[in-house]
Amino acid sequence: NVLVNFALESGKGIKKGDRTVDKEHKVIQVTTVDERWYIHEVQDQQTGLPRHEFVPSVTWICDSYPKGVAFYKWLANHGWDESIALRDAAGDKGSKIHYASNALLDGKEVAMTDKFLNNSLGADEELSLEEYQALMSFVEWYEQTKPKIIAREFVIFGDGYAGMVDMLVRIENKLYILDLKSSQYIWPSHELQVSAYKKAVVEKMQEEIGLLILQVGYKLNKRHWKLTEIEDKYEQFLAAKTIWQNEHGNERPRQAEYPLSLKLNICEQQPNPEQEAKSHESNSKTGSADGANRGRKSSGSLRGNHRPGNAVQRDV
């Protein structure tokens, strides 16, 4: 219960942005956050009032850590543009596998034709064969390992950073933070990522926690999954955080000001001169016709008033 409550409490107050109303200047200031930032409500130590705090994501900080020789060889072999495309495609594949694995953990049945969100496209799409095979390996790992899922997909806040933990599990009576990966390699940034998660969780729970990375769709063994226990490298994460601070410390989430409300100043339409002339001409013709009709009606009225025996003046 303590573990579940911690996971629930740690995710409270998470928002996609912040809005501050400035009534004096009649504007609303909107701050939007993307995947690089997390926002949560904290208590101001001076005023005691709640305020919103923006902190960088763990993955963004870890990107500042040196990638290692293997990464730069890979980058040289593929070139910059192709590497970016491969990175984005791998990210989309990993996200879809995450969504599908969560559906399985929710007790749902997942078919190859089921659709899950492709983050780059912003639309749902069917699982590819490679993604479905990765999901099969996740099922096999789960059935063989039989982990007890304590919590999953919850946000943690550490000392000046935040991140999303995939799973908190208990395996053979030991507690682990488990990160799900669809990559074929475990990069240094992956090790720093789970180490930062562990530091934030341990401070809240006061219980020893191990670190695991589960690779699904793994192609270098027959079972197609690999579970690796990771050494705690929080000190290296702090080094990456120092580099990040030097490179991005002055950056802030995007802010923009908008008026509090909108209103049209509607004015009477000025008539078009050409249309006005045509309207005047039409009115003139209508007036002439009405005059002629009134004349005929008047003559008829005079004839109708003459009765036999009445004196009628005639010219002689």
Salt bridges, closest charged atoms under 4 A:
GLU9 OE2 - LYS12 NZ 3.02
ASP18 OD1 - HIS52 ND1 2.50
ASP22 OD2 - HIS25 ND1 2.80
ASP34 OD2 - ARG36 NE 3.36
GLU41 OE1 - HIS52 NE2 3.81
ASP44 OD2 - ARG51 NE 3.45
GLU53 OE1 - HIS40 NE2 3.00
ASP88 OD1 - ARG87 NH2 3.03
ASP106 OD1 - ARG152 NH2 2.34
GLU125 OE2 - LYS96 NZ 2.93
GLU130 OE2 - LYS93 NZ 3.30
GLU130 OE2 - LYS219 NZ 3.48
GLU131 OE1 - LYS96 NZ 2.88
ASP166 OD2 - HIS98 NE2 2.96
ASP179 OD2 - LYS181 NZ 2.89
GLU191 OE1 - LYS233 NZ 2.98
GLU203 OE2 - LYS199 NZ 3.75
GLU207 OE2 - ARG170 NH2 3.50
GLU208 OE2 - LYS198 NZ 3.51
GLU229 OE2 - LYS174 NZ 3.56
ASP232 OD2 - LYS198 NZ 3.47
GLU247 OE1 - HIS248 NE2 3.80
GLU251 OE1 - ARG36 NH1 3.47
GLU251 OE2 - HIS248 ND1 2.69
GLU274 OE2 - LYS278 NZ 3.82
GLU281 OE2 - LYS285 NZ 3.62
